[in-house]
Amino acid sequence: MKVGTKSVLFGAHQFLVHPWFVALAWWKLYGFPWDPRLWVAFFVHDLGYLGKPNMDGPEGEDHVWLGAEICGRLFDADHVLAGPTARIVGGLCNRIWGQDPQGTSWFCLCFYHSRYKCKKYGATPSRLCVADKLCIALTPAWLYMPLAWLTGELAEYMSGQGARTPAGDRSPRQWYRDVQRYCRAWAMEHRDLRDDTWTGTIRDLARE
């Protein structure tokens, strides 16, 4: 079983656990997420890790496509593959909660939850990206560390692949505390969707 699949099934991106912390982060940043389209985004944005052989490599970086396609097809009437569902459900939601209330298409809300993709395409991180980063600061070490260790993700993250900071001589728990501190600071600084000048560059572009 590939690491991306393990992450979604029982790891750091567990499909029934991780979305609730993203929702909590959204609540702290932008208020309670009443719009049901947001809840769909919370639950599908990382499903693209399924079948991926890595988390931060070229394959893992493309995980954003699946969730973005799901949200685009469901809620963006102008999506190239949108069907009656997008026009009916999306139209009804627009009447109740507003037309794209997050200031972007639903496809882009999911797609640009990755800072790497934002850097690659010259886009601004979406609100989902900000909530996804604060989510790390809200996920307790007693929950995150065993899950990430069990799937093998922790070793990849601590090695410093992509733009992640290598652990060096820090213990896993100290490394995670430092990551949480950084993610909280980044989220609070960028909650208004200002340009991301924090994300550094490794190889050609910043990596998630």
Secondary structure, DSSP 8 states (H G I E B T S, - for coil): --HHHHHHHHSTT-TTTHHHHHHHHHHHHHS----HHHHHHHHHTTGGGTT-S-SSSHHHHTTHHHHHHHHHHHH-TTSTT--HHHHHHHHHHHHHH-SSTTSS-HHHHHHTTSHHHHHHHT----HHHHHHHHHHHHS-HHHHHHHHHHHTHHHHHHTT-TT----TTS-HHHHHHHHHHHHHHHHHHHTT-----S---BTTB---
